[in-house]
Structures are given as C-alpha cells and as structure tokens.
Amino acid sequence: MPQPVTSLAGWESPAFAASPTLVTGMMRLPASLSWLRQPLVQLRTKLAPVTEAALAAGLAWGVAHMLFPSQQATFAPFSAIVALGGGRGGRGARALLMLIGVLVGVGVGELTVRTVGSGSWQVGFAAGMAMLLVSPLLVDSLALIQAGVAAAIVVATGNQATGYTRFLDAVIGAAIALLMTQVLFTPNPVRLLSKAAIPVLGAIGEVLNEVARGLSERDSRALDDAIQRLRAAHKPLAAFTDTQPLTRGMARRTIRGRRHADELAALDHRLDGLSALYTSAAALVRGGQRLVMGPEDVLEDVAAAVATLGQGTCALAEKPDGFDARRQAARCAAAVEGMRVTGADQEHTLLLREVRQAGTDLSRIAGHPPHGGSGADDRSHESAGAGQ
C-alpha cells in the first residue's frame, strides 16, 4: 500500500460525523421543524423589500393627496408598489413601462367614460382596448397589465378624478419609489453579492464534508448524500449568477453603487470562481464513489485533504468578503494545493488531481495570501464596506 509523503497533520478538519445543515443565512431550527426553514428564509428575504414598498406607498399617497386634495390619489400608492415589485434591479425600466401602461389605460378609460359611460361591459371593453393598444408597441407584460388595470379603474370609478391628475398620481408614485431605491435606500451591491454567495459556498462546503466522511468511513451513503446536496446547490448557484449582473448595474446607476464600484469589481472577480468550485466538487464526488467501490483502502490523507477543503469553504461561507474568513480559506487551499503522494494507484492519482484543482478554485475565490499579505488593505476595505 503506498504511503503519503506529504501529510496534512496539524490542519484541523471538521468531524466526519453527519453534520447539521450549515447555518449561514439560514434559520437554525430543530429537526422536527425543519419544514419551516424555507418559508422562514423566504419571509426574512422578503421583509425588507415589502417594508420598502409599504413605506413608498404611504408616502406616495400622502404627497399626491397634498398636491391634489380633492382627488382620491388611487394611482400614487399603486404605482409605487408596482415600481418596487419584482425584486431589485431594473426598477427604472419597470417604472417607465408602468407609466406607459398607465398613460394608455387612463386615456382609454377617460374616453370610454365620456362616450359610453361606466358599467360592467364598459370596464371589460376599456381594459381590453387599452391592452390591445399597448401590445403592438411593447412585448413586456408589465405595460400590458398596467394599461388594462388603469383603464378598468378609471371606468369603474367614473368621473371622480380627471385624467391628467390620475397620470400625475402615477408619476408621483413612481418617482418616490425610484427616489427611495436609487438614492435613499439603495442596497450595498458588495453586501448583496456577498450574501448571494453564502448559500452556494455553504452547500459546496457540506458536499465536501460528506465526501470526506464517505472516504474516511468507506460509506457510499455519505457520497449519495453528497450527490443530493450537490444537486440542491445548483439553485443557489443560479441565483448567485443572476445577482451578478444586478449588482453590476447598481454600480453603474446608483450613487451608493458608484462609491463601491472598485470593491464590487474585486469581489465579483473572485466569486466568479464559484462555478469552477462547484464543478470540482462534482468531480470529487464521482472520484470518491470510484474509490469507495474499489478494492483498495482509501489513503487517510486524501480524506483529510477533502475535509480541509470543506473546512475552508465553510469558513468562507460565513463571510465571503471578510478578512479572517478569506485568510482561513486561503490557508486550507494552500495546504491541499501542495499535497503530493508517491506510488498511488490510478484512482488515488485522479482524485488527488481533482483535490488540487478544487484547492486552486478555492484559492481564487479567497483571493487572499494564506499568511496575511495585504491584510491591512483588506481590513480597511472591510471596515469601509461595513460602515456604509
């Protein structure tokens, strides 16, 4: 049996016992209530944007009512909520599409009320005509829906307000929504991208820990669990990929984003390696399965190396833009990148190659010298990001 010439002794590895789900951006719940985890995560995720939309709606109604006290200001809160809907990113374009739809809908609704009055069939007629008028011009469904809704509201409420005040209501709502998102409450794009990477790194870290446990105990079930975790990790990876262009847009279009543009570019470049680390984790799962099913014993240092990768990845998941987390991940990556084993069979050689590749991927994501390097600069960037 070949013996390793390079050992990972002295490097702490996570226990190979079945570990609970990494609690990073997740809810810590007992096993009996685990079914509540995802709904609670969704609730926490939506709490900030919902609160933002509610504040914008109330403020929009107050401003519109102050400017037009004799009117109901129906469209102001409605427009603010729609402009802020659909998550972050593209809110300016969404507000413009909404205003186009409202303009067409109000015009069609006013014309309908003045010519044929208001009633059941008039509501349907006006909504349909407004949507038909918008459909050849814009393929986006938002403008289509807003045109129909605005026309229906105008006809249903009759002559309670003039057409221009309704449109101005919508403009007020959209303007207040954009003021809140682009100036007052713009999210930090660095923090947003970092938070999107947390569940991806956490899931990959769990996969690596399961692979390490499977290799150490020759447990094929642990490797089967790793496969399931790897499949589940694809969803947060896709969400992270969607977040990247969103934060890049924030860096171009918002005041706060411009202040963090350089910091975001550096973080974006590092975290671009998440897909490569995911691919390396998949290769380690496959290689681990081949080793466990084979006749040869698994070298202890191979299992320890994978465990060290898992430890570094989980550490980075705690705070992808944090100094200490990046340094620990870089140290773990450096340990496995330099690992060599002489006289290993083909399966061990292939797996060690994948281990070193995963170490390289993790090192890129950490973007930090394993023994400090430019630590002072990193700490200053981290402090600046936390304070803004």
N, C-alpha and C positions, 0 to 999 in steps of 0.2 A: 504494500500500500504506500503510495507516495506521501512524503511528509512536506508540509509547507515550510518554506524558508523565510517567509515574511509573515509575522504574526500581527494581529490587531490587539494584542494584550495591552491592557491599560485604557482601552477605549470602552466606555460604558455602552452597553446595549440594552434595549428595552427587554423586559421579561417576555419569554416566549409564550407564557400563558395567554389564553384568549383575552384580549384587551377590550375594554368598552369602547364604544364609538368615540372618536376624538371630539372633545367638546371645544370647538373653536368656531364661534359664530353660530353655535347650535345651542339647544336647550338641554340642560342636564336633568334628566328625568329617570325615575325608577323604571325597571324593565316592564312592569305591569302597565305603565302609562306611556310606553314608547310610541304608541299610535298617535299620541298628541303632539309629538315632536314637530312634524312637518307643518301642521296647522299653526302651531305657535310661532315657528320660524317665519311663516308667511305673514302672520299678524304683525310680528315685530318689523318685518321688512316693509310692510305697507303703512305702518303707523305714521312715519314721518311725511311721506307724500300725501296721505289722506289729511293729516293735520294742516299741511301747507295749502291744500286745495280748499279746505274748510275756511281757513283764515282769509284766503283770497276771495272766496265767495262772499263772506260777510263784509269785507272791506269794499268790494266792488259794488255791492248793493247800497252801502252807506254813501259812497261817493256819487253814484248815479241818482240816488234819492235826493241828495243835497243839491245837485245840479238841476234835476227835473222833479221838483217836489210834487207836482200834480200827476205824475205818472207812477206806474207800479214798478218800474225798473226790473221787469222779469228777466230780460236778456243779460243783464250785467252779471249776476252770480252764475247763471247758466253758462255763459261764455268763459268765465274764469275757471270753472270746473273742467270744462271741455279742453281748454288750452293747456291745463296742467295734467290732463289724463294721459294714459298710455306710457307712463314712466318717463325717466329723464332722457333728454336728447331729442332734438328736432322740434322743440316746443315752439320756436319762432315760426317754422314752416307750418306746424299744426294750427297755430293761431291765425295765420294768413288764410289757410284753407277754410277754417271755420268761418272767418269773416266773409269770404266769398260766398259760401253757402248761405249764411245769414242774410247777406245783401240780396241775393236772388230770391230767397224764401220770403223775406219781408216784402219785396216788390211784388211778387206773385200774390201773396196773401192780401196786400192792400188793394191790388187791382180786383181780386176776386170779391172782396167785401164791398167795394164801391159799385161793382157791376151786378152781381147776383146775390149779394147779402151773405149771411153766415148761417150755417146749419150743418147737418150731418154729411150730406153729399158734397157740400161746398168744401168741407175740411179735406175729404179724400181727394177731391178734384184739385185743390190748390197744392196739396202735398205732392201728388203725382206729377203735376205740371212743373213744379219747381225742380223736382228731381230729374225730370226729363230734360229740362233746360240746362242743367249742370252737367249731365252725363256725357254729352259730346265734347265738352271742354276739358274736364278733369277726370282722370281714371281713379283718383283717390276716393275711397268710400266715405271719408270724413266729410268732405264738402257736399257729397250727395245726401248724406244723412242730415246734415245741418240745414240744407235747403228745405228738405221735406219737413223737418221738425219746426223750423221757423215759420214756414207757410201755415202749417197746422195751428200753431199757437196764435198767429195773427188772426186767422179766420175764427178760431174758437173764442178768442177774447173780444172780437168785434172791433169797435172804434174806440177802445179805451186809451189808445195812445197813437200818436202819429208815426208814420213810417220812419222818418229821419231820427226821432228820439229812440225808437227801438234799435236802429242800427248803431246809434251813438252809445246806447247801453252796452251793446256787444263789443264795441271798440273799447269802452271803459273796462269791461271785464277782462278782455284780452290784454290790454295794456298793463293792468295791475298784476295779472298773472305773470307776464314777462318781466315786470319790474322786480317781483319777488324772486323769480328764478334766475334772472340774468345779473341782478345787482345785489339784492338784499340777502337772499338765502341760497346763493349758488353753492353747490356742494364742492368740497375739495376733490379735484379729479385724482390726485395721488391717493388719497384715502379710499376713494371709490374703487379704483383699480386694485389697490391692495386688498380690500375686503372681498372683491370678486375672486382673487387668487386663493384666499384662505380655504374654502371648501375643497378646491382642487388639490392643493398641497396636502390637506388633511386626509383626503381619500387616498391619494397615492402613498402617503406615509403608512396608512393602515394596510394597504396592499403589500407593501414591502415587509411590514411586520409579520403578516400572515405567511408570506413566502419564507421568511427567516424561520418562523416556527415550524412550518412544514418540512424544511430542510433539516432542522435540528432534531425533530422527532420522527422524521420519515412519515409524516402524516399527510396522506393525499387529500384528506378532507379539508385541512387548512389551506391547501392550494386550490381546492374547489371554491372555498370561501373567498380566496383572493381573486378568483375569476369573477365572482359575483360582485365583489366590491369594485373591481376594475370596470365592469360594465356600468355600475351605478355612477362611477366617477365621470363618465362621458357627459352627463347632463350639466354638472357644474363647469366642466371644461368648455362646453359650448356656450354657456352663459358668460364665462370669462372672455371668450373670443368675441362675443357680441359687445362686451363692455369696452374693449379696447378702442374701436372707432368712436364710441360715445365719449370717452374721456379725451381723445384727441380733438374732437370737435369742441369740447369745453375749453381746452387750452387755446383754441383759436378765437372763440366767440365771446367768452365771458371775461370779466375783469379779474376775478379770482383765478381763473384758469391761466390767464397770461402770466400772472405772478408765479405760478407753479410750473410753467411750461418746461423749463430745463429739468427740474426734478422729475416731472412726469415722463419726459423722454428717456431719462436714465432708467427709471423703474420699468417702463414699457419695454425697453430693450432687454432688460434682464428677464422679465416674466414671459417674454416671447418664447423662452425655452421650455415652458410648461408642456407643450405638445410633445416635444422630444423626450422629456422625462416620463410622460405617460406612455409613450411608445417603448421606452427602455424598461419600464415596469412590466409591460405586457410581455416583453421578451424574457424577462426574469421569471415570470410565472410559467411560461412554456418550458424554459430550461429547467426550472425546479421540478416540474412534473416529470420530465425525462429522467432526471437524476433519481428521484424518489422511486420511480418504477423500475430502475435499473438494478443490477445485482451488486454494484459496488457501494461501499459505505460513503456517505457524504462527508467531505472534509469539514471539520469543525470551523475552520477559519472562513470557509465560504459562507456558511450560515451566519457567522458573526459579521462578515462584511455586509451582507444584505441587511442584517439588523442595524448596523451602523448607518447605512443609507436611510433606513426607515426612521431612525432617531433624528438624523439631520433634517429630513424632510418634515417630520412632525414639529421639530423646533422652529423651522422657518414658517410653518403654518400659523404659529402663534402670532407672528407679526412680520409679514414679508418685507416690510421696509424698515424693520428695527435693527439697530446696530448689533446687539447681542445675539439675536436670532440668526442674523446673516453670518456672523463670525462662527457660531457653533455649526451651522450647516456647512460652511466652507471647511472647517476642520474635519468634519465627517467625510466630506467629499474628497479631501486631500488624502485621508487615510486609505480609502479604497482605490483611489486612482493609482497609487503607487504599489498596490498589492501584487505580488508575484508568487507563483507556486511552480516548483520544478517537478517534472516527471508525472504530471497529472494526466489522466486519461482524456479522451476527446470531449466527453460531455462536460467534465470539470473545466477544461480549457475554454470551451464555448461559453459556459456560464460566467467564468471569470472575465471574459471579454465583455460580456453584457454588464457585469458589475462595474467594471472600469468605465464603460460608456455612460452608465447611469450616474457614476460619480462625476464625470465631466459635465453632464447635463445639470446636475445639482450645483456644481461649482459655478456654472454660468449664471444660474438663477440667483445664487447667493451674491455673486458679484463682489466678493469681499476677500481680501487676503486672509488665509487661515490664522495668521498670527498678528493681526491688527492692521498693519499697513496704514492706510489713510483713515484710521479710525476717528481722528479728531474731526475731519471734514464730515464723515458720515454722521457723527453725533450732532454736529451743528445743523446739518440738513434735517435730521430727525427732529431736533428741537424746534426748528423753524416751522416744519410741517405740522407739528403738534400744536403750535401756538397760533396757527392761522386757520 
